[in-house]
Amino acid sequence: MKFSLSPSLGGRLAPSPTLYVNERVRQMWAMGETVYHLGFGESRFPAHPKVVNALVEHASRQSYLPSTGIPELRQAVADFHSRQLGSEVSADRVIVAPGSKALLFAFQMATAGATILPTPSWVSYEPQSRLFNRSVLRIEATPQDCHRLHPDRLRRILNTSRHEQHLLILNSPSNPTGQMFGPGLLAEVAEICRQYKVLVLSDEIYGLTAYGREHVSISRYYPEGTVVLGGMSKHLSLGGWRLGTAIVPQGEGGKELLQAAAKVGSELWSSASAPVQYAAVTAYSEDADLAAYIEKCTALHGARTRYLWRGLCELDVSCAEPVGGFYLFPNFDHWRENLAQRGVLTSVDLARYLLDEWQIATLPGKDFGTPETELSLRLSTSYIDLETDEKSAAMIELADSATDEEALLQDHHPGMNEVLARFQKFLTTL
Ligand SMILES: Cc1ncc(COP(=O)(O)O)c(C=O)c1O
C-alpha cells in the first residue's frame, strides 16, 4: 500500500548525503574492510562511575515526570549554570528534555518568524526549520577567512528581511568548525539582536569542551533575548542518555517561551526519562571528581583534534585552528582543478571520493549549509582510535600517565596517523 507523505517531509526534506557516508561505512565494515571514520561526532569516553552509580540507584523510577523536569534537577541545572555563566539563574527558568535537539525543535516549533543561521552550521537546525515551514536565512561566509561570522551581514539580512520576527541560532564552540565566538563579536551580535528584537537560541552543548580559550555565552551581553541550550552529550559523553537543558530569559517573555516549549514537550515526549533525570542531578552537582574528569576528556579531545589540524596544516590544507569540541572544517578549494579532473566538483563528490578511494569517512560541507561547489569537509576526531569501549577506556588511562601530548598521539593513535598518511598520499596524487 502507498500513502501520501506530509509535504514538509516528502517534498522539502531531501535525504542527506550524510546517510550515504554512514551507510557506506557500515557496508564496508560488514565486509571486513578498514574505514577511518572521521564522520562520527560522538564523544566516546566512558561514562563517569559516579553518574553511572546514580543511574543504577534510580533505575526503578518508573513514573512519568513533569514535562519541564523534576524540581531537583531544574535546581541543579540552574546552580550549575549560575557557576558557569557567572550570573544568577533560578530553577523556574530551566527546562529539561530528551536531548538539546528536542529542545531546539520545541523552540523552533513554538515561535513565529524566520530562522537565521550562520554558515556553516550544525546539520539539524535547517531541516528542523523546514519541518515547520520556517524560512531559513543564511549569513554568508567564505573559507577565505575561515567562515568568520560578519555582524554587518547579519544586519543586512535583518534590514532587508520581510519577516516580522527572527530567531538566530548560534553554536559556540561550533560543530562543524571547532571555532568559538569571542567576547567582542558576541557583544556586537548582541547589540544588533537587541536592536531588531531577535530571539537567540545559543547552542552551548560544547561549552565545556572548550580547550583553546574560555567559552563565553552571548547571554552575558543579551540576557533578555537569549535561550541557552546545553546537555550531557558532549562533555560527559552521555549522548545516548538523552538529556538536554535550556535556560530561558528572566521575566514574562522567558516564562512564556518556557511554557510554549513545555507544551510541545508534553505532546511529543511527555518528559525526559525518569532514571536519567535523577542521575543528572548528580551530573550537574558541584563535584571535584566530575569536574576533573570533564577537564581530562576535554584536554584529550583538544590534543587529538589539534594533532589532526597540525598534520593537515603541514600538508597546506587550509583549516581554522580548533579551540573547542572535536571538529575541523578544512577546505580543499586549492586543489579544485585537479579534483575536477577526477570528477570531484562538489563537497559531496569529495566526501565520496575520499571514502571510496582512500577509506576516509568525512561529511560534506554542503550538509552544513556551505555552497555545493565549496570543497569543505567536516572532520570529527571523536571516534578514530576510540572505536570500542575498551579502546576509549584505555586511552583515558594512557592520558593519565602521559607526560608528552605529542608522544601520546604518535605512539597510541595508529588510525589518526594513518589518516594523515593517506591525506598526504591523496594530495600528492593530485
Ligand atoms: C551542535 C549540536 N547541537 C546539538 C546537538 C544535539 O545534542 P543532544 O544529544 O543534546 O540532542 C549536537 C549533537 O551532535 C550538536 O553537535
The ligand as an ORCA input file, in Angstrom:
! r2SCAN-3c Opt
* xyz 0 1
  C      25.844     21.476     17.638
  C      24.999     20.421     18.247
  N      23.867     20.785     18.854
  C      23.046     19.870     19.401
  C      23.358     18.533     19.353
  C      22.359     17.563     19.942
  O      22.767     17.106     21.151
  P      21.775     16.274     22.118
  O      22.437     14.972     22.300
  O      21.707     17.093     23.385
  O      20.455     16.194     21.448
  C      24.532     18.093     18.738
  C      24.854     16.662     18.654
  O      25.624     16.209     17.855
  C      25.385     19.073     18.178
  O      26.537     18.734     17.571
*
